[in-house]
Amino acid sequence: MMTSFATLISEALQLPEKQVLPTIELLESGATIPFISRYRKERTGGLNEVQVASIQDKLEKFTELKARKESILKAIEKKQKLTPELKERIDASWDVNEIEDLYLPFKNKQTKRSETARQRGLEPLAKMLAAQNAPSLPGSLSSFVKGDVKNKEDALKGARDIIAEWINENNRARNAVRFAFRKAIIRSKVIKGKEEEGAKYKNYFQFEEKLSHCQSHRLLAIRRGETEGYLQVSIIPNDETACLESLYRIFRKKEGECWEQVKLAIQDAYKRLLKPAIESEYAHSSKLKADEEAIRVFSENLRQLLLAPPLGQKRVLGIDPGFRTGCKLVCLDAQGNLLHNETIYPHPPRNERKIAERKLQQLVETYRIEAISIGNGTASRETEQLVTNIRYTRPLQVFVVSEDGASIYSASPIARAEFPDYDITVRGAVSIGRRLMDPLAELVKIDPKSIGVGQYQHTVDQTLLKKSLDQTVESCVNLVGVNVNTASKELLTYISGLGPALAQNIIDYRTQNGAFSCREELKKVPRLGNKAFEQCAGFLRIPNGSNPLDNSAVHPESYSIVQHMSNDLHCTIDDLIHKKSLRAQIVPEKYINDRVGLPTLQDILKELDKPGRDPRNEIKEFSFNPNIHSIEDLTEGMILPGIVTNITNFGCFVDIGLKENGLVHISELSDSFVSDPNAIVSLHQHIQVRVLSVDLGRKRIQLSMKGNKIQ
């Protein structure tokens, strides 16, 4: 079956089967996506993470479909209606619609009309009409008028109900309607009386568009409006007349009175059974497609946020700004440990600015603060201006960071366990400070849905969303790697091959035995067996360990190769890492064997060049326009610095230092055509924008990035 799946997946993804099959074998053996893409390039032919994830996704879907087919075959067999021909057709098909069509005639009937007609003895009449052997109605029609059948018309109506069911269960008929829906139109209109209450969906009160052209964000908005009870939504074929004509061609045998009855049955079957069923299929498939697109955008935004540049291990003062409740201050050491906390009240209503300035100067000096991290919420701009206008006795960097999700973290069990003696305001400020030092390490503690970089996250399929976001977090954590001696349980949980239980075991072992001195010591962790070690070891770092390779992405299984290289050059591994001239003498082809090929050797050489190098960019300071304090300060044509805070498939949102973020529509991202905003901007990118328009009533700001001066 694995080979069969490999063929199917190969065809679906347009990837060579010789790459797909070994990837499936690795996945089935328990290997993770990061491990396969990083350390098994020879077996997969160099497939990247996205390709391996796609193979895994297809494998899961085909496995589910296989289970569904087995269930269907058992159900039909139980009814003693499974023929060899039907079994062969179901076995051969991997199209979910075709399989369900084949099963449809054997399901327990949900419609009572056809069953009632059968119970009244009208199935023989239905067969006579469907056969269309005679130009006129059967002469024996009166013989069916008995019992509950009141007259000839009643008999014909019952027979048509049975024929309509046969038509609905006919695979050709269903495919004909599906074909007509390929050019379907989606329509939405406001439910009468809901105009005012559903005003935010005003754009869709009278909306019509080809379903294939309806972009993800529009379709999700329409469906959300429908779910909330403001919109009535329908999907219909572009040409229903042509759809009916195609059904007539399938079932017409001979003109005459019998055909006219069958024709009426077709019309009834289409309106009552076929159209609603196929509309439901297209509603589901279009929603799934929209979900996948929204999730793709969300995942890409999350990736960029998690891989945001870290400040690194420096002493930080974190500030959660506020007006009435004051600004919460926390002082953190270079490892992110809380040293001190208190609150200042520099803003209205208390306006204790001078006291706040002296306190900040004192804390910076006492705790040798190297950087200040300010949350970007309420009173952020005012707090930034306060902090930057103070004279300090030591060099200091000031950053404004996103505080999305900080409140979620501060109220979480993780935060309570970490800071049991402090309230949520202190925990939130700690999170703001730590996410400057290492965004990835801090953000993994928060449910990705709460970080605020997606759209319609509560509207899309939650199972698909969780799977995609978890994969994104796992990918980012393993790309960067973690220090096994300082990483939190939450960070370790995402490391390839670990999970919550082994992550906790590592923490417990570290607590009881002290820092790990080498990767081999990981094998002493309870329940961390050879397979888990294989999967995780390359992504765990041990700085200043007994083996310099333990602080690199070189996998322990390849240490012997590096040792061989150093032996050939008559030097130590440490010499090899620190002397470029020695590395330049290595001929990688010399070390190829039946297990290790050129891709792995090239990765090893890159890692020796910069062992343990953080793939994230360096952090940069940023300042908003100091003259902009409120939306009323904006004028059309004004050019301002901004930070990209969210990216959607219709543009990006930009923080220009106000409570309200501005929108750069996709049409304003560049002078040339843009199909994907991610090709132009990235999350937290520093950009220049021009103010196009300001709607004070709706608090909306339209921005542009067009023009060479502001690219």
N, C-alpha and C positions, 0 to 999 in steps of 0.2 A: 504493500500500500504506500510505503514511503516513496518508492520510485514513481508510482502513479501520481502522488501529490507533487513530486518534483517536476514532472512533465506539465501538470496543470499550472503550477506556480510559474514555471519557466515561460509558458505561453502568456499567462496573465500579465507578468511583469516585464516581458521581453528581455529576459536574462538567460544566458546559456545554462542548460541543465547541468553541465559539469561543475558550475559554480553553485547552483541551487541545492543539489543533492547533498554535498558535504556540509553546507550550511544547515540544512535540516537535521542532519546527523548530529552536528554539534549542539544545536538547540535541544534536540531530543535527549542528549546526554547531560543536559543541565547547564550548559555554557551560557553566559549572559551576552547580550548584544555588545556592550563595551569590550568585553574580553575577546569575543570573536573578531570584531573589526580591528582590534589593536594587536592581538597576538596570534591570530590564525590566518594571516593573509595568504600564506602559501596554499592552504586548503580551500579558501574561498575565492582565490583569484583576485584578492585585493578589494573585496566588496566593502563599501563604507557603512557607517552606522545606519544611515537612512535605508539603504538597500537591505541590510540584514533585518532591520525592523519591519520592512515591507514583507519580507519572506515570512517572518514570524507571524505577522498579521494574517497573511493569506493562509498559512498553515493552520492557524486557529479556526479560520472561517471554513476551510475545507473539512477540518476535523469535525466541527459542529454540524456541517451539512451531511457528512457521512453518518453521524449519529441520528440525524433526522431521517435520512433515507432508511436506515435500519428500523427505526420506530414505525415508519409508514408501511414498510413491507410486512412487519409483524401484525399491524392493525388490519391490513387487507387480508393477510393469510388467516387471521382469526375469523374473518367473515367468510372464509373459504371461497374467495373470489380472486386469488392470486394466480394468474396464468403465467406460463413460461415467457410469453411475449411481453406481458406487462412488467414482469420482474426484470427482464433484459433491458427494457426501456428506462426503468428507474435506475438500475445499476449503471447504465451508460451515461446518464445525464448528470451534469454538475451545475445546471441552471435552476436556481431555487424556484422561479416562477413555473418552469416546465414541470418540475417535480410536484409542486403543490397542485398544478392543473391535473396531473395524472391521478393524484390522490382524491381530488374533489368529488368524483362520483361515488366514492366509498365512504365519505364522511357521514356522520349522523346528520340528517337533514335539519337545517335550521329554519327553512321556510315551511309553513304549514299548508300553503295552498296546494302544492303539487301532491303532498302526502294525502290531503283530504280528497283530492280528485281520484287518487289511486284507490283509496278506501271505498269510493263510490263506484268503482268498477269502470273508470273511464280510460285506463291505460291502453286497452285494445283500440279504442277510437283514436287516441293520440298517435298510435303507431300507423293506423290507416291514413290519417291526415298527413303525417310526416313523410310517408312513402310517396304520396302524390301520384298514385297509379292511375287514378281516374280524374277526368276533367271536372266532374261534379262531386258533391258531397255524397258519402256512402248512403245507399238506399236504406240501410239498416239503422240509420241514425235514431229513428224512433224507439229502437229496441233498448237504447241507453237511457231513455226517459223512464226512470223507475226509482222507487225509494226516495232518497233526498234530492235526486235530479228532477227538477220541476218541469223543465221543457227542453226543447232542442237547443236553444241558445245557452241555457245553463250547462248542457252537456258539452257544447263546443267550447265554452269558456273554461270548463274544467280540463278539457283535453289540451287547450292552449297553455294552461298553467304547467302541465306536464312537459309539453314541448319546450316551453320557455326554460324550464330547468335543464333539459337536455342541451339546449343551445348554450346556456351558461356554463355547462360542464364540458363543452367541446373545446379542445385545445386550439383548433384553427380559429374558432370564433373569438376566443380570448386574445389570441395573438393579433387578429385583425383589429380589434379595438385598441390593443396596446400600440399598434402601428399608427393608428389615428391620433393617439395621445402623444406621439413623438413631437408634434407641433402644437401641443396643448397651450392654452391660455390660462393664466391665473388671474382671478378677479376677486376683488374685495370691496365691500361697501359697509358703511356704518350701520349698526343696528339702530333702528328708529328709537329715538328717545335717549340715546347714549352719546349724542354729539358733544355735549359740554363735558361730561365726565371722562370721555375718551379723547379729549382734545389733543393729547400728545401723539395720537395716531392720525391726525388730520390729513397727512399726506396720502393716507390709504383709505379715506372715506369713499372715494370713487376711483378705484385703481384697476388698471388692466395692463397686462404685459405678457409677452411670450414667456412661458415657464423657463425655457432654456436660457433666456436672457436675464432672468430675475436674479440679481446678485445676492450673495449670501446674507448681507446685513439687511437687505430689504425683505427677503423672504422670512428671515427670523423675526423681524419686527412685525410683519403681517401675522405670522403664526402666534406670536405673543399677544397681539391685539385680539386674535380669535380666542385664545385660551382665557384671556381676562374678560371676555364677554362684550367687547366693543365692536368687533368686526365679524361679518359673515363672509366666509371665504369659499371659493369653489374653483375647481380645475376642470376645464372642458376642452374637447377637441376643437381645433380651429375650424373644422368643417364636419359637423355632425351628419349632414345629409350624405356626404361621401362615405362616412363610417358605416351608416345603415346600408348603403348600396353594396359595400364590400361584404356585409353579412348576408344580404340577399343572394349575392353570387355564390356563396358557399352552400346555401340550403335550397335554392330554387332548382326544381327538377322538371316541372311541367306547369305551364300556365293553367289556371282554372280555379274553381272554388276552393279546392283543397289548399292550393298555393296561397290564396288570399288569407286563409286561416293561419297558415304557417307564417305568413308575412306579419299578421297581427301579433303572433306569438314572438316573432323576432323583435318587433318594436317594444313589446312589453318586457322581453328579456333584457334588451339593451337599457331601457330606462330604469327598470326596477332592480336588475341584478348585475349585468355586465358593467355598465357605466359606473355605478357606485364602487364596485369592486376594483376596477382598474384605476379609478380616480384615487381610491385609497392607496393603491400601490404607488402611484406617481406622487401622491402627497408624502408618503413615507420615504420614497427614494430621493425626492427633491429636498426634503427636510434633512435627511441623512447627509446628502451632499453639502447642504448649507452648514450643517453642524461640523462636518469635517473641515470645511474651509475656515470657519470661525475658530475651531480648535487649532488649526494649523497656525493662524495668525497669533492666537493666544500663546501657543507653545513657543513660537519664534520670539515673541516679546519677552516671555519668561526666560528663555535662553539668554537673551541679551542682558536682561536684568541680573540674572545669576552670575553672568560672566563680566559684570561691570568691574572697572578697575578698582583694586583694593589699595588702601593706603599702606597696609602692612602693619607690622607690630610696632606701634608708636603709642605714647601716652595721650589719651584723648579725653576731652571734656565734652560730654554729650548734653544737648539742650533740647528739651521738649517744650517749645514756646507756647505761651498763652497770655491772655489779657487778665481777666478777672481772677483766674486760678493761679496766675503767676507762671514763671518759667522754671521747670524742674531741671536741676543741674545734677550730673553725676560725673565723677572723676574715675577714669579707668586706667589700669596699668597697661603695659604693652601686650599682655596676654588677655586683656579684656576683663580682668577681675575688678569688681567694684571696690573702690577705696573710700569714697565719700559721696554723700548726697545732701542736697538742701534745695530750698526754693527762694527765688528772688522775684520782686514785683516792680519791674521798671516801667510798665505800661499802665494805661488807665485801667481801672479807676484809682489805683493807689499811687502811681507815678513816682515810685521810689528809685529814680534813675541813678542818682549819685551813690546811694547805698549799693545798688546792683553793680555799678562800675567798679567800686572798691572791692566788692566780693569777688568779682571775676578776676581782677588783677591778683588778688590774694591767692585764689585757687590755682591759677596758672603758675604762680611762683612756687607755692607750697608743694604741688604735685608734679612740678616740672612738665607741664602740659606742652605737647608738641603740635597738637591740632585740635580744632573745635568743630564739632558736628552738630548742625542745627536742623531740626525737622522742618519740613516744608509746609506744615499746616498753618493753623490760625496763628497770627502774630509773627510769622516767620520773617517777613521782610523787615519789620520793625526791630526784631531781635538781631538780625544780621547787621543792620546799621549800627545798633548799640555796640555789638561785639567788635566790629571793624573800626569804630571811631575811638576805641580805647588804646592807650599807649601801654605796651607790655615791655618787660625787661628782657624778654627772650624771643627768638624767632617763632612765628606762629602761623600756621595755615588754617584758613576758615573755609568750611564746605557746608553747603545746604544739601541735605539728602532726603530722598523720599521716605516718608513715614508710613506709607501704605502698609497695613498689616501689623504695625507696631502695637496697636491696641488689641488686636486679636492675640498676638503673642503674649502680651502682658497679663491677659486673663486666662491663659492656657495652663493646663497641668504642668507642662514643661517649665514655664516661667515660675509657677508656684514652687515646684520642686527645686529649682535653681536658686530662688530668692524667697524662701518661706517667711522671712522676717520683714519683708518690704511690701508696700502696697503697689497697685498696678501702675501708678504714675511713675514711680522709680523704675520699675521693670521696663516701662515704655521708653524712658530716657536712655536706659542701658542699651536697649535694642537699637536706638538711633545712633548711639556712639559706636556700637560694635559693627553695624552695617557699613560704617565708613571704613573701619579697619579691614573687614573681610565680608563683603556682601553675601557671598555664597555660604559661608559658614553660619551666618545669622539667619538668612532667609529660608534655609532648609527646615528651620523650626516652625515655619508658618505654612498653613495650608495654602498651596499655590493659588487656589481660587480667590483667596483673600488679599492677594498682593496688589490687585487693582490694575493689571495690565491687559485685560481682555475685554471682550464685548459679549453680551448675551450669555455669560457663563452659567446663568441659572436657567437658560432656555434650551441649551444644547443637551444632547444625550450625556448624562452624568457619568455613565460607565466609560464611554469613549473619552470624555474629558479627563477623568482621573487617570486612565491608562496613559494617555498622551503626556499629561503633565508630569506624572511619575517617571516616565521614560526620559523626559527632558531633564528633570532634576538629576536622575541617575547618570545621564550622559555628561552633564556639566561637572558633577562631582568627580567622576572618573577621569574626565579630560584634565582637570586641574590636579587631581591627586590630593591626599590629605596626610598630614603629620599624625601618625598613629599614636604618638605620645601626648598630643594636645587636643585631638579632635573630640567633639561631643558625640554622644550616642546618636543624635539625629543625623549628624554628618556621616558617621560610620555606617549607619543603616543603609545608606544609598550606595555604598561601595559594592562593586561586583562580588557576588557570591556570599554576602553577609546577611543583612536583614536585621530586624530588631533584637532577636535573641542572641545572635553571635556578637552584635555590636555591644550589647550589655555585658556579655562575657569578657570581651576585650577590656572594657572599662573596669570591670571587677578585678581582672588579672593585673591590670596596670596599677590599680589602687593597692592591691595586696603585695605586689612584687616590685613595684617601681617601674621606671621607664623601660621600654623594650630596647635592647642593645643591638638586635639584628632581626631580620625578617624571619629567620629560621625559628626564632623564639615564639613566633605566632603559633607554631604547631603545638605549643604547650597549653594554649588556651582551650579550656574544656569545650568539646563538641566541634572544634574547628579542625576537621579532618583534611585529608589530602586534596579532595575535590574543592573544598572551600578555599584552601590555601592556594591552589592553582588559580582559582578565579580572582582572588582578592589581592594577592601579594604584590603584583606589579603596580597597583594603584595606591599602596600604602607607603609612606615615606618615613625614613628614620634618619633625621639629620645627626651628624656627628656619631654615627654608629660604627661598629667594628669593621664593616665593609662599606666603602664609599659608594658602591652600586646600590646599597639599600636606600639611598636618598635620590634615586633616579627612577625612570620609568622602564629600565631594563628589567625584564622578568627574571626571577631566580633560576628558571630553567635554562637561561642563556648565559649565566655567570661563567660557565666553563668555556664558552666561546671567547668572552672578553679575557679570561685568564690565558687562553691559548694565544690571543693576540699579544698580550703583554709579555708572555714567555718568548714569543718569536722576536720581540723587540728588546728583550733583555731588560725589562723595566717593570715597575709595579703598576697595578691598576690605577693607583693614585697619580703616578707620573703620566699615565695615558690620558687621564682626565684633565690634568693641568697643563700639559705640553702639546700645543697644536702641531708642532713639528713632528712629534711621534705619531700622532693620529694621521697625519698626511702620508705616512709611509704604509698605512694599512691598505691591503688589496682585498676588498670584501669577497671577491669571487673565490679566493683561496680557502674560505671557510664554509663554503656551501656543502651541505651533506643531504642525506635523504630526509632529514627532518627540518632543517633550516635552509631557507632560500634567500635570495637577494633582498626581497622586501624587508624581512626581519633584520638582516644584517645592516641595511641602510638605516632602519629605525634605531638600531643600536649605536651606529656611528653618530647620528644626529643627537642622540641623548648624551653620548660621551662628550660631545662638543659643548652642550649646555645642560648638564645633569640637573634634573629637578626644576628646570626653568618653568616659571609660571606663564601659561599661554595668554593670560589677560594683559590688556594694555596698561600703561601707566596712568595714574589719576591726574587730572588737571583741575586747577582752581577756576572758578567762574564767578562773574558778577553781573547782576541785573542792572538795567538802567536806573540810576539812583533818583531820577526825577519822576519815575512812574510809581504812584502809590495806590491808585484806584482806577477803575475802568473809565471814569470820567476824565482822566488825564490823557487818554489816548486820542489821537487824531489820525485821519486817513493819510497814508503816505509815510507815516513815521516808521523808521527802521530801528529795530530793537534786537538785543541779544535774547536768546531763549534756549530752553532745554526740552528735548522731545520726551514727553511723559507717557505717551501711548500711541501705538500704531494700529490702524485698522485697514481693511481693504478698500476704504474710500478716502484715506488720507491719514494725517497724524495730528495729535494734539500737542500743543506746545505751551510750556510754562514760561510766561514773560514777567513773572514776579508778582502776579495778581492772584486773587482767590479763584478767578475764572481763567481756565485754560483757553487758548485760542485754537481754532481749527485751520490747518492747511489742507484744503481739499486736494484730492489726487491730481486734479487739473492744474493746481497751483504749485506743485512740487518742483516742476522743472519746465524749461522752455520747450523741451521735447516731450513726446508722448510717454506716459508712465503706466505700466500695467500692474506693477507690484510696488507699493510704497517702500517695502523693505529693501528694494534695490537702490533707493535714494537716501533714506534716513535710517538711523538705528536708535534704539532706546537710549536715553540719557545723552544723546549726541548734542553738542553745543552748536547752535546754528544762528544765523541772522535772518530775521523775517521782516516783511513789510506789512503794515496794517492796511487791509483792504476796506473793511467796514466795521462799524461798531453799532450793535443793537442794544441800547441801554435798557429798554423795556424788558427784553428777553435775556439780557446779560450774555450776549453772544458776540464773539470776536472772530472775524474772518481774517486770515493771514495769508501771505504768499511768500514763496521762496524763489520766485522767478527773477531773472536778471543776474548778470554776472557779478554785480557788486555784493549780492547777498547769497551767493551760492556757498 
